[in-house]
């Protein structure tokens, strides 16, 4: 029994090439809005020094992002590496492809514990720069919505909506002035992101996702705890319902109590 327990304890070892890890970090910087369209990245030498890798490793990472149409390299005196798209596909974020439904269930449980509290704290400490980040996230999402007359939505529309809501959630985490909360929120967002794709099928789904964060910002600005709780619950239920539909089983908190 002890040997079996030990076997279950260890996770599979995943080997990532240094260039892939650098590409992921650069992609994350674009996704979170640290680098925007048209932004020029630091030099190859600067990136290599900051991440403690070789310049060829940075060069290979940039090549991967160029092939994904996220970056472009312009030669010449005024050249450099520039962001050409903020729509970063799921493959460039650190999500385990072997993630089991039970693990997503646990991530959603933690999110249910964290998100309401983080949002309430943000309403107390948020400053002008925090609201600017929230508005930028909302504007990005609104600007990426398909036209009302559109009969179908594209993967880019879905990516953009997820990125917009992710930036919003990171903005409220930053408003708490607690770096550990920001790291935890970032981790949770990465874990639940694959599930987000299961909740966005129509333009109405995309519009609702942006509308909810827009209403959330208004509630935070007004310091309205009841409204914050109401909107947070709506956002949580959307993901939790999607997980139940995907797995065909009820979340632990919704299961009937056993005697």
C-alpha positions in Angstrom: 0.0 0.0 0.0 2.8 2.4 0.8 4.4 1.8 -2.5 1.1 2.5 -4.3 0.7 5.7 -2.3 4.2 6.8 -3.3 3.5 6.2 -7.0 0.3 8.3 -6.8 2.2 11.0 -5.0 4.6 11.9 -7.8 3.6 14.0 -10.9 5.0 13.2 -14.4 8.2 15.0 -15.2 7.7 17.5 -18.0 10.8 18.7 -19.7 10.5 22.1 -21.3 13.1 23.6 -23.7 14.6 26.9 -22.5 13.4 28.6 -25.7 9.8 27.4 -25.1 9.9 28.7 -21.5 11.2 32.1 -22.7 8.5 32.1 -25.4 5.8 31.4 -22.8 7.0 34.3 -20.6 7.1 36.7 -23.5 3.6 35.5 -24.5 2.3 36.0 -21.0 3.7 39.5 -21.0 1.7 40.2 -24.1 -1.5 38.5 -22.9 -1.5 40.4 -19.6 -1.1 43.7 -21.5 2.5 44.5 -20.3 3.4 44.7 -24.0 0.7 46.0 -26.3 0.3 46.1 -30.1 3.1 48.1 -31.5 5.3 47.8 -28.4 8.9 47.2 -29.0 10.4 44.5 -26.9 13.8 44.9 -25.0 16.8 43.9 -27.0 17.9 40.3 -27.4 20.8 41.0 -25.1 18.6 42.6 -22.4 16.1 39.7 -22.5 18.9 37.2 -22.2 20.4 38.9 -19.2 17.0 39.3 -17.4 16.1 35.7 -17.9 19.6 34.3 -17.5 19.6 32.4 -20.8 21.7 32.6 -23.9 21.0 35.0 -26.8 20.4 32.1 -29.2 17.7 30.8 -26.8 16.0 34.2 -26.9 16.3 34.3 -30.7 14.6 30.8 -30.9 11.8 32.0 -28.6 11.2 35.1 -30.7 11.1 32.9 -33.8 8.4 30.7 -32.2 6.3 33.8 -31.5 6.9 35.2 -35.0 5.6 32.0 -36.5 2.5 32.4 -34.3 2.0 35.9 -35.7 2.4 37.4 -32.2 5.7 39.2 -32.9 7.5 40.6 -35.9 11.2 41.4 -36.4 12.1 44.5 -38.3 15.7 45.0 -39.5 17.6 48.2 -39.7 18.5 51.1 -37.4 14.8 51.7 -36.4 14.1 48.0 -36.2 13.6 45.5 -33.4 11.1 43.0 -32.2 7.5 44.4 -32.1 4.2 43.0 -30.9 1.8 42.5 -33.8 -1.0 40.7 -32.1 -2.3 40.5 -28.5 -4.3 37.4 -29.2 -2.1 34.6 -27.7 -3.4 31.1 -28.3 -3.9 28.6 -25.5 -0.8 26.7 -26.5 1.5 29.5 -25.3 0.4 29.5 -21.7 1.6 27.2 -18.9 -1.4 24.8 -18.6 -0.9 21.1 -18.0 -2.6 19.2 -20.9 -2.9 16.2 -18.5 -5.1 18.2 -16.1 -7.9 16.0 -14.8 -11.5 17.1 -14.2 -11.0 16.7 -10.4 -8.1 19.1 -10.5 -10.2 21.7 -12.4 -12.9 21.1 -9.8 -10.4 22.0 -7.1 -9.2 25.0 -8.9 -12.8 26.3 -9.2 -13.3 25.7 -5.5 -10.2 27.8 -4.7 -11.5 30.5 -7.2 -14.8 30.6 -5.4 -13.0 31.2 -2.1 -10.6 33.8 -3.6 -12.4 35.9 -6.2 -15.2 37.3 -3.9 -12.7 38.3 -1.2 -10.2 39.7 -3.7 -12.9 41.8 -5.3 -14.1 43.2 -2.0 -10.6 44.1 -0.9 -10.0 45.7 -4.3 -13.0 48.0 -3.8 -11.3 49.3 -0.7 -7.8 49.9 -2.1 -8.2 50.5 -5.8 -6.7 53.7 -7.1 -6.9 55.6 -10.4 -4.2 53.5 -12.1 -6.1 50.3 -11.1 -9.3 51.6 -12.6 -7.3 52.6 -15.8 -6.2 49.0 -16.1 -9.7 47.7 -15.6 -11.1 50.1 -18.3 -8.3 49.1 -20.7 -9.2 45.5 -20.3 -12.9 46.2 -20.9 -12.1 48.4 -23.9 -10.0 45.6 -25.3 -12.9 43.2 -24.9 -15.5 45.5 -26.4 -13.3 46.4 -29.3 -12.8 42.7 -30.1 -16.5 41.7 -30.1 -17.9 40.7 -33.5 -20.5 42.9 -35.0 -24.1 42.3 -33.7 -25.0 41.1 -37.2 -22.3 38.4 -37.1 -23.8 35.0 -37.5 -20.6 33.2 -36.3 -17.7 33.9 -34.0 -14.1 33.0 -34.7 -11.4 31.6 -32.4 -9.8 35.1 -32.3 -13.0 36.5 -30.9 -13.0 33.9 -28.1 -9.3 34.4 -27.4 -9.8 38.2 -27.1 -12.7 37.9 -24.7 -10.7 35.5 -22.4 -7.7 37.8 -22.5 -9.9 40.8 -21.7 -11.5 39.1 -18.6 -8.1 37.7 -17.5 -6.6 41.2 -17.6 -9.5 42.6 -15.6 -9.1 39.9 -12.9 -5.4 40.6 -12.7 -6.2 44.3 -12.4 -8.4 43.7 -9.4 -5.8 41.4 -7.8 -3.2 44.1 -8.2 -5.6 46.6 -6.6 -5.3 44.6 -3.3 -1.6 45.7 -3.1 -0.7 42.1 -2.2 1.8 40.5 -4.6 1.0 37.0 -3.3 -2.7 37.5 -4.3 -1.6 38.6 -7.8 0.5 35.4 -8.2 -2.3 33.2 -6.9 -4.9 34.9 -9.2 -2.5 34.5 -12.2 -2.1 30.8 -11.3 -5.9 30.2 -11.0 -6.6 32.0 -14.3 -4.1 29.7 -16.1 -5.7 26.7 -14.5 -9.3 27.5 -15.4 -8.6 29.0 -18.8 -9.1 25.8 -20.8 -12.6 25.6 -19.3 -13.4 29.2 -20.4 -13.4 28.0 -24.0 -16.4 25.8 -23.1 -18.4 28.8 -22.0 -18.1 31.0 -25.1 -20.0 29.7 -28.1 -22.0 32.7 -29.4 -21.7 36.5 -29.6 -24.1 36.7 -26.7 -21.8 34.6 -24.5 -18.9 37.0 -25.4 -20.9 40.1 -24.8 -22.1 38.8 -21.4 -18.6 38.0 -20.3 -17.5 41.6 -21.0 -20.7 43.0 -19.6 -20.2 41.2 -16.3 -16.7 42.7 -15.8 -17.9 46.1 -16.8 -20.7 45.9 -14.2 -18.1 44.6 -11.7 -15.9 47.6 -12.1 -18.9 49.9 -11.5 -19.7 48.0 -8.3 -16.1 48.3 -7.2 -16.0 52.0 -7.9 -19.3 52.5 -6.0 -18.0 50.3 -3.1 -21.2 48.2 -3.2 -20.5 44.9 -1.4 -23.9 43.4 -2.2 -23.6 44.1 -5.9 -20.0 42.8 -6.0 -21.1 39.6 -4.4 -24.0 39.2 -6.9 -21.9 39.7 -10.0 -19.1 37.6 -8.7 -21.6 34.7 -8.1 -22.8 35.1 -11.7 -19.3 34.8 -13.0 -18.5 31.8 -10.8 -21.7 29.9 -11.8 -20.9 30.2 -15.5 -17.7 28.3 -15.1 -19.0 25.8 -12.6 -22.0 25.0 -14.8 -19.6 24.5 -17.8 -17.5 22.0 -15.8 -20.6 20.0 -14.7 -21.8 19.8 -18.3 -18.4 18.8 -19.5 -17.8 16.1 -16.9 -21.4 14.9 -16.4 -21.0 15.1 -12.6 -22.0 17.6 -10.0 -19.4 19.7 -8.2 -18.6 18.6 -4.7 -20.3 21.7 -3.1 -23.5 21.0 -5.0 -23.8 17.3 -4.2 -26.4 16.2 -1.7 -25.1 15.8 1.8 -24.5 12.2 2.9 -25.5 10.9 6.3 
